[in-house]
């Protein structure tokens, strides 16, 4: 098992945050091991947070829709809570067989249309990868970015 690195933060609704994972040579691979989301004021705010992790930027297309056929989608967390209700629910799905060696991007939306910010916590397991694996992952990332850019035109 590799070293665990974690990131946490608070995001405004409709905002994307870049998680800096890339290195000069790309010889470190990352797998998501844990991903969680929670409202900024649980039990006080009402909302249905949809928090997603992507291999490429989603600027201009941040939305609450979840589509597992998106090749760059790495994980999704859903957190639902209603004001004055102590029973919040959450669901997290991680595509844990995916290894990345580039930056990832987290987006947050509220399916109810709320505007209150939410929090995320994400853990990655690190692993050393070979030059060939690093090249393959980098090329895959470039193809994903290029193909999604072409499909948006």
C-alpha positions in Angstrom: 0.0 0.0 0.0 1.3 3.5 -0.9 1.2 6.7 1.0 -2.1 8.4 1.6 -2.5 12.1 0.7 -5.7 14.0 1.5 -7.3 17.3 0.5 -10.2 19.1 2.1 -12.0 22.3 1.4 -15.2 24.2 1.1 -16.7 25.0 -2.3 -19.4 27.4 -3.4 -22.1 26.0 -5.5 -21.3 26.0 -9.2 -17.6 26.3 -8.5 -14.7 24.0 -9.5 -11.5 23.4 -7.6 -8.3 22.0 -9.0 -6.5 19.4 -6.8 -2.8 19.6 -7.7 -1.5 16.0 -8.3 0.7 16.3 -11.4 4.4 16.1 -11.0 7.2 16.9 -13.4 7.8 13.4 -14.7 4.3 12.0 -13.8 5.8 8.9 -12.1 3.4 9.0 -9.2 -0.1 7.5 -9.7 -3.1 8.3 -7.5 -6.2 6.3 -6.7 -9.2 7.7 -4.8 -9.7 5.8 -1.6 -12.1 8.0 0.2 -14.5 10.8 -0.8 -17.0 12.5 1.4 -19.2 15.6 1.3 -21.2 17.5 3.9 -23.2 20.7 4.0 -21.6 23.9 5.4 -24.2 24.0 8.2 -25.6 20.4 8.5 -29.0 20.3 10.3 -29.5 24.0 9.5 -29.2 24.2 5.7 -31.5 22.3 3.4 -29.8 21.0 0.3 -28.9 18.1 -2.0 -25.2 18.4 -2.7 -23.8 16.7 -5.8 -20.0 16.7 -5.6 -18.1 15.1 -8.5 -14.4 14.5 -9.2 -13.2 14.6 -12.8 -9.9 14.0 -14.6 -10.4 17.2 -16.6 -11.9 20.7 -16.0 -15.6 21.1 -16.1 -15.7 24.9 -16.3 -18.7 25.9 -18.4 -20.5 22.6 -17.8 -20.9 22.3 -14.0 -24.2 20.6 -13.3 -25.9 18.2 -10.9 -26.4 15.5 -13.5 -24.6 12.2 -12.9 -23.6 10.1 -16.0 -21.4 7.1 -15.4 -20.6 7.0 -19.1 -18.5 10.1 -18.8 -15.0 8.8 -19.3 -13.4 11.5 -17.1 -15.7 11.0 -14.1 -13.7 9.5 -11.2 -16.1 9.8 -8.2 -19.5 11.2 -7.0 -20.8 12.0 -3.6 -24.4 12.9 -2.8 -25.3 14.5 0.5 -29.0 15.3 1.3 -30.1 17.2 4.4 -33.1 19.3 5.4 -33.2 22.1 7.9 -34.0 21.0 11.5 -33.7 17.3 10.5 -30.9 15.3 12.2 -31.2 12.5 9.6 -29.0 13.4 6.7 -28.2 10.9 4.0 -25.2 10.4 1.8 -24.0 8.2 -0.9 -20.5 7.9 -2.4 -19.4 6.1 -5.5 -15.7 5.8 -6.4 -14.3 4.3 -9.5 -11.4 2.9 -7.6 -9.8 1.0 -10.4 -8.8 4.3 -12.1 -5.3 5.6 -11.6 -4.4 9.2 -12.6 -1.1 11.1 -12.6 -2.5 14.5 -13.5 -4.5 17.1 -11.6 -8.1 16.3 -10.8 -11.1 18.7 -10.5 -13.9 18.8 -8.0 -17.3 20.4 -8.7 -20.2 21.1 -6.4 -23.8 21.8 -7.2 -27.1 21.7 -5.3 -29.9 19.6 -7.0 -32.5 21.7 -5.0 -31.1 24.9 -6.4 -29.6 26.1 -3.1 -26.7 28.4 -2.9 -25.1 27.5 0.5 -21.5 26.2 0.2 -20.5 22.6 1.1 -17.4 20.8 2.2 -15.5 17.9 0.7 -12.8 15.5 1.9 -10.8 13.3 -0.5 -8.0 10.8 0.1 -5.7 9.4 -2.5 -3.4 6.4 -2.3 -0.1 7.1 -4.1 1.9 4.5 -6.0 5.1 4.6 -8.1 4.4 4.0 -11.8 6.9 3.2 -14.6 7.8 5.6 -17.4 5.6 3.6 -19.8 2.6 3.7 -17.4 3.1 7.5 -16.9 3.2 8.0 -20.6 0.0 5.9 -21.1 -1.9 7.8 -18.4 -0.8 11.2 -19.7 -1.8 10.3 -23.3 -5.2 9.0 -22.0 -5.7 12.3 -20.2 -4.9 14.3 -23.3 -7.2 12.1 -25.4 -10.1 12.6 -22.9 -9.5 16.4 -22.9 -9.3 16.6 -26.7 -12.4 14.3 -27.3 -14.6 16.2 -24.9 -13.5 19.5 -26.3 -14.4 18.4 -29.9 -17.8 17.0 -28.8 -18.7 20.4 -27.2 -18.1 22.3 -30.5 
